[in-house]
Amino acid sequence: MVEDEFKNLSKVHCLDFSFLLMQINIRSLIGNFGKFKSMLAQIHKQFSVIDVVETWLKDQSTEFVHIPAYKFVSNHRKDKIGGGTALYIHTG
């Protein structure tokens, strides 16, 4: 299961990296936002950038997906359902 694989990431001891990138296909950021935030909390890593694809967002829905300490930038489809991409850029 993918969630178990992410939990194991928090146990990985690695060198002190100054830049960490995560990329995830979320298939509806609004629908999976709770699981997404929970997964991030379990990893215990501070990502420099989190790239999220298949956000399925609309203009009015972006206000519901903010994460503290990250700037949220998104680009979503205007004329079709699905698609979309977003970046969470660490501001700390």
C-alpha positions in Angstrom: 0.0 0.0 0.0 1.3 3.5 -0.9 0.6 4.9 2.6 2.8 2.2 4.2 5.6 3.1 1.8 5.4 6.8 2.8 5.4 5.9 6.5 8.7 4.0 5.8 10.2 7.2 4.3 10.1 8.8 7.8 12.4 6.0 9.0 15.0 6.6 6.3 18.2 8.2 7.6 19.8 10.3 4.9 22.4 13.0 4.5 21.4 16.5 5.2 19.9 17.6 2.0 19.1 21.2 1.4 16.4 20.5 -1.2 13.8 17.8 -1.0 11.1 17.3 -3.7 7.9 15.3 -3.5 5.7 14.6 -6.4 2.3 13.0 -6.0 -0.7 12.3 -8.3 -3.6 13.1 -5.9 -6.6 12.6 -8.1 -8.7 15.3 -6.4 -6.8 17.5 -3.9 -10.1 18.6 -2.2 -11.3 15.0 -1.9 -8.0 13.7 -0.6 -6.7 16.7 1.3 -7.1 15.2 4.8 -5.2 12.0 3.8 -2.6 14.2 2.1 -2.0 16.3 5.2 -1.9 13.2 7.4 0.6 11.5 5.1 2.9 14.6 5.3 2.7 14.6 9.1 3.7 10.9 9.2 6.7 11.4 7.0 8.4 13.9 9.3 10.3 15.5 6.5 10.3 19.2 5.4 10.0 19.2 1.7 11.3 22.2 -0.3 8.7 21.7 -3.0 5.7 19.4 -3.2 4.4 18.9 -6.7 0.8 17.8 -6.9 -0.8 16.7 -10.2 -4.4 15.8 -11.0 -5.6 18.4 -8.5 -9.1 18.7 -10.1 -9.4 22.2 -8.6 -11.5 25.1 -9.7 -10.9 28.8 -9.0 -13.1 28.9 -5.9 -11.7 25.7 -4.4 -8.0 26.8 -3.9 -8.8 28.5 -0.6 -9.4 25.1 1.1 -6.0 23.5 0.4 -3.4 25.7 2.1 -0.7 24.2 4.3 1.1 26.3 6.9 4.7 27.3 6.0 4.0 26.7 2.2 3.1 29.0 -0.6 0.4 27.5 -2.8 0.6 28.0 -6.6 -1.8 26.2 -8.9 -2.8 26.0 -12.6 -6.1 24.2 -13.3 -8.2 23.6 -16.3 -10.8 26.2 -17.0 -12.9 24.3 -19.6 -12.6 20.6 -18.6 -13.0 18.4 -15.6 -9.9 16.9 -14.1 -6.2 17.7 -14.6 -4.5 20.5 -13.0 -1.2 20.9 -11.2 0.0 22.7 -8.0 3.1 23.4 -6.2 3.5 23.8 -2.4 6.7 25.9 -2.0 8.3 26.0 1.5 8.6 29.5 2.7 10.7 28.9 5.8 
